[in-house]
Amino acid sequence: MSNTRKQFRYFHNYIPRFIKNKYPENGVTSNCRDQLNSLLCNLTEILANKSIVIIKHNNKRTITPNDIKGAISIILSREMCKNIMVEYESNIENYKYDWVWDKNRTTSGYHHNLYDSTRGTGKQLRSNTTDAEISQAQGVTAFNSDGFSLGTDDSSNKTSSEYVAWQWKANGGTTSTLSGGISATVQANTTAGFSIVKFTASGNNNQVEHGLGAVPHFIIAKGKDVSDNWFVYHKSIGPNGYIMLNQTSATDSPNSTVWRNIDPTSQYFYVSSGGFNDDSTDVIAYCFAEKQGYSKFGSYTGNNNTDGPFVYTGFKPAWVMIKRTSGTENWVLWDNKRDPFNNFYHVLLPNASSAEDTSNAGSGGRYVGDFLSNGFKLRNTHDTSNSSSDYIYMAFAESPFVSSEGVPTTAR
């Protein structure tokens, strides 16, 4: 293997992790790993080069899945191409997302927009307001096999503005009716621990099936057809209290009027006669179960010091959202697409329509912290994430991969 190739070890760590996860009784030698890495790098370069030829021929500038298919058909024999196409189509389908959350980064006054495939395209909710669902035909116009499409709505697609979008996959838009309590329309991804649940509020104590097959640790719910708050359940707060996604207020606890003071189970979450369940409106709920090596929902106490607390997640986070629970403050949200290096400081506020804040990016800046190989560390003294207060967080991994022994990937 040439010295040039040794500089590019893109697949070097992935290969043994894949083999260990798929075939736990087998291993791979260092020499074989190097050869596989070289082969995969070469194949990637060949596919990329052929795809570039195709898009230039078609006067395009961006490679699409169809261009990759075209490159595969040029390079490989008909039978091999057929087999790989089947696998490729299966992998592409994995990128059909069911919950899209987008935000204008550069211009203040634009909302956090939430769309999902259960309610359907053109139906927008906003995490930063109490607004009922609005019809927005020019928002998210399609949930595609490789992403999503947008119309001309300025809130999601304003000319010359920069945006960020976060997506979660449920069940590709395919729903089931679960009736072990209030009848609910559910689509769930039990592998990722995410489900979308829609039901009609009953106005009394009841239970709702969430479809996860595991205990949810984080739930966001709202009456979608009325002006209503976004009520949040977090395992660190418990069912005898709640906090609201669209507000800066602290935890309201003890208060059993929303989650009935009963912990969720692997089948149900419980509702009281208040909150989103107090009238006959349709309710939308996004439910999350914790998955080792992929997601973590927990709490920590700040120290009001630039050498702030380290929060262990067991993986390198790609996305972190935090809320102060013992006092009034904004929700804050960071991700590794806007901050691609360890240091993070580009913050958005899920409860506000403000533009992205990048002020005070240096040491001790008000929103500064680090994404680390097995968690995150706060390096600020701001009330939003590191005063001498209590906080909750939700985090998702950069490289979600767990071995057959349950050991999560800690770095990429």
N, C-alpha and C positions, 0 to 999 in steps of 0.2 A: 504494500500500500504506500503511495507516495506521501511525501511530507506535507504536500498541499492538502491531501485528503484528511490527514491526521488533525488538521486545524478545525475540521467540521465534523463534530461528533453528535449531530442532532439526535440520532436514534440510539446512541450508545447506552444511555441509562434506561431508555424505554424498553429495549429488547428484553433484558432479563426480568424486568417487572412484568411485562406481558406474559412471558413464558411461565413465570412463577404463579401468576394469577390464573392462567388458562390450564397449565399442566403442572400442578404443584410438586409432582414427584420427579420432575425433570429439571435439569439445569443447562447452562451454556458456558463453554470455555471462553476465555478472554480473546483468544485468536478468532474463534468463530464469531464472537460479538463484533470484533473489528471488521471482519469480512461482510457480515450482514449490514453493518452500518454503512460501509462503503457502497454496497449494492443498492441499498435504499436511497442513499444520497444521489447516486448516479441515475436511478430511475426517476427520482423527483426532478432532477435537472433536465432529463430527456422529456418528461411530460410537460414541464414548464416551457421548454424551448418550442416543442411542437404546438402547444397551446398559443404561444405568442405568434407563431406563423399563421395559425388559424384566425386569430382576431385581427391581425394586420390585413389578411386577405379580405376579411369582412368589414374593414374600416371601423373597427371597434377599438376601445382602449382598455376595457376591463374583461378579465377572464371570468367566464361563467361556468357552472357545472356542465352545460352542454359542450363547451369547448374542451373540457377535460375528457368527456366521453369521446369526442372526435379524435383527440390525441391518442387515447387508448386504442381506438379502432385502427389508427394508422400504424401504431407500433407493434401490436400483437396479432397473432393468428386469429382466425375467425372463432375457433372453439374456445381458445383461451380468453379472447375478448368477451365472448358471451358469458363465461363464468365470472369474470371480473366485473362485468357490467351489473350482474345480479347483486354481487356484494356491494358495488359502488352505490347502486340505487338504494339498497338497504341503509347504507351509511348516510346518504344524503337525506333520507327520510328522518334520520335522527336530529336534523337541524330544523324541523318544523316546530316552531315554538307556539305556545298556547297563551302565554301571558306576556304582553309587551308593555313596558313602562318607559316612556321617553320624556326628555326635558331639553328645552332650549338652554344652552349654556351661556350664550353671549348677551342676550337681551332680557332685561328684567320685565316682569309682568306676564310672562307666559307660564302656564300651569304645568304641573307634573301630570302627564296623561297616561291613563291606564286602559288598556284594551285586552280582551281575552276571547278565545275561540268558543267559549260556552255562550256568551252573550252575542257574539258575532261581530263582524267588522262594522265600522261606522258608529259604534256605541262607546262613548267616551265617559270615563269617570276621572276624577281629579283628586289626588291624595292630599292636596293642600287646601281643599275647600269642603264645605258641607253640601255642595251642589248635587242635585239629582243627576242621573245619567242623561247626557245630551246626545242628540243625533248629530254626528259629525261625519258626513259621507266622504269628506276629503282628508280624513285622518288616516288611520291604518285601514287600507282598502283590501288587503289579502294577507292571510297566513300561508306562506309558501313553503315548499319542501326544503328550501335553502335559506329561509329568512322571512321577511315580511315586506309588503309594498305600502307606499305612502301616496296620498293625494296632494292637494295644493294647500291644505290648511296651514296657516302661518305658525300655529302652535307647535306643529310637528315638522314642518318643512318650509320654513321661511328662507327666502333667497339670501345667500351669503351668511346665514347664521350657522353656528356650530351646535351640534346636538350630541347627546349621549342616549343610548337605549339599552336597557337591560331586559333579558328574555329568560323565561322559564318554560320548560316543556312539561306538559301534563300527559294527555293521551291522544294527541293529534286531532283534537276536536270531537272525538268519539266519546259520548257520555252514556252513563247508566243511571237508572232510577233506583235509589235506595230508600227503603221505607221503614226502617227500624226506628220510628219516631216521626218527626216531620218528614214528609216525602221530599226527597232532595234529588236534584240532577247533578251528578258527580262525574268528573273525569280526573283520574288519578295516575300519577307516575310513582309507583311504590318503590322503584329503584332509587329515584332521586328524592323521595320523600316530599312530594308536592302534589296538592290537589286543588281543584277549583270546584266550589260547592255553591249551588243556587237553590234557594228554597223560598217559600212564602212564610213570612212571620206568622206565628200562631197567637201571640199576645199572652201566652201563659208559660209556665215552667214546662220544658220539653227537652228533647235530645235530637241531635242531627248526626247522621252517618257522614264521615269524611272520606272514606275509601282508602286511607293510607295503609291500613294493616299494621300500623305502628302508632305510638302515642304522639300527637302533635305537640310541639314545644312553642309554636308561634302561630297565631291566627290573626288575620286582619279581616274585619267584617263591617259591612255597611248596608243600610236600606237603600237600594239603588234607585228607586223611583220617587224618593222624597228627599227633602233637605235634612241631612242627618250626619252625625259625626262618624268617623272611622274608629271603631272600637278595637282595641288590641289586647289579645291574651298573650302573655309571655310566661314561660314556666317559672322564671325567677320572681315574678310578681305573684303568680298563683291565681286561682279562680275567685278569690275573695277580694278582687280589685281589678282595675283596668287602667289603661292609659290610652290617649287618643292620638292617632297619626297626624291629624290635621291641626293639632293644637300644640302649644308650648307647655301646657299645664303638667304638673307632677302627677304621680300615680294617685288615683282615687281609691283609697283602701283604709279600712275595710269597707267593702261595698259588694254585695252579692247580687245586685240587680241586673247584671249583664251575664256573667258566666256561672251564676247559680251556686257558687262556692263548692263546685264539684270538679275535681281534676278530670281532664279528658282521658279517654281510654283509647285502646287501639282500634275501637270501632266508632265511638261517639265523641262529640263535644256537647256540652250542656248549656242551655240558655234559660234565662229567667224571663220575666214579663216586661223588663225594661230594656233600655238601649236600642239596638237594631231590631229587637223582637217585640216591640210594643204596639205594633199595628199590623195591618194585613199587607204591607208592602213586600215586594220581592227583595230578597237579601242575597248579596254576593259575598262569599267568604273565600279567602286564600289561606290554605293550611299548609304548614311545614312540619315535617318530622325530622329529627336530627339523624344524619347519616355520617358514620365515622369516615374521616378522610375527605368529606365533601362539605358538610354544613355543621355549624355550631351556634347554639343560642344560649347565652349565659349572662353573667353579671360581673361587675368588679366595683371596687371603691377607689376613687381618685385620690391623689396625694398633693395636688396643687404645686407640683414641682416639674421643671422641664425634664428631669429624669423620672418620667412618669411610670405608671404601672405597666408591666408586661402581661398581656392576656394570652394564655395558652389556648390554641385551637386544635393543635395536632396536624396542621397543614399550613401552607403559605396562602394567606387570604388573597382573593382577587376582588372582593366586594365586602365592605363593612358598613353597617348602619348602627348608630349609637343614639341613645336617648337618656338624658338625666332623669331619674325617677324621684329623687328626694327634693327636687326644686324645679322651678319654672325655667325652661330653656328650649331652644330649637332642637329638632332632630338633625343629625348630621350624617352625611353619606359620602364615602370615598370608594374609588375603584382603581384597578391597575391599568385600565385603558387610558384614563385621563392622567394618571401618575404611573407611567410604565416602569419606573425604578423603585427601589425600596422606599424612599422617602415619599410620603403623601402629604398634600396640602390643598389640592383642588377640591373644594367642598361644595356640595349642594345641600339645600335644606328641604326635605320632603314635605314639610308643612308650610312652605312659603313659595311664592312665585318669583323670587329674586333670582338674578343671574348667578352663575358660578362665582365663588369668592376665592381669589388666589392671593389676597393680601397677606402680608406678614409671613412670607414663605420661608424665611430663614429660621435659624435656631431659636426656639422658644416662641415662634409665631403661633397665633391663636388656634390654628387648625392643623398643626404639624404633628406627624407621627411616622412610624416605619412599618412597612409590611416585612415580616421576618419569616424564616423558613418554617416555623411552627407556631406562629401567632402574630400578634401586632403589639407595638409599643407606642404609648403616647408620649410626646415630647413638647407639651404645651401646658399652660396653666389656665386655659379658658374654661368657663363654666359649662360649655357644651359637651366637653369630654373629659376634663381632668381638674375640676375643683375638688375640694374635700367633700365629695358627694357620692351617692350611689348611682350606678348606671346599668342599663341593659344593652345588649348588643345582639346582632345577628350577623353571621359571617359565612361566606361561601368560598370554596377553594379555587386556587389558580389551576392546579393540576389534580383533579379528583381521581385518585387511583388508590385502591386498597388491595393488598395481597390476600391470598387465600387464608393467611393467618390473621387477617384483620389489621395489618400494619399499614397506616396511611402513608402516601407519598408526602414528603416534607419539603421538597424543593424541586424546581424544574431546571 
